Amino acid sequence: QYQIQTLLIQRKNQFADFPSIPEELDLVERDDQITFELSLDDETLQKQELLDVFCVDPDYDENEKVWAGIRSEILGEDDDGDSETDG
């Protein structure tokens, strides 16, 4: 019964002792936050059912090589891959 009373007191205080976001992780000011609220039963929501279908990519290996080249170009990585641990 004591534990139940303790829980009810914490709930009454809106769990002030247990913040949802720890201070060290709260990096964005409340005024700078951008949030979006969507309702799944909204009639104006445009469905894109084509995105719900999985399609096998027959050229998967070739496409992965292309994307690896783009990634290394953007990140400035060597073409050798994990050359950081060599040496």
Buried (B, 14 or more C-beta within 10 A) or exposed (E): EEEEEEEEEEEEEEEEEEEEEEEEEEEEEEEEEEEEEEEEEEEEEEEEEEEEEEEEEEEEEEEEEEEEEEEBEEEEBEEEEEEEEEE
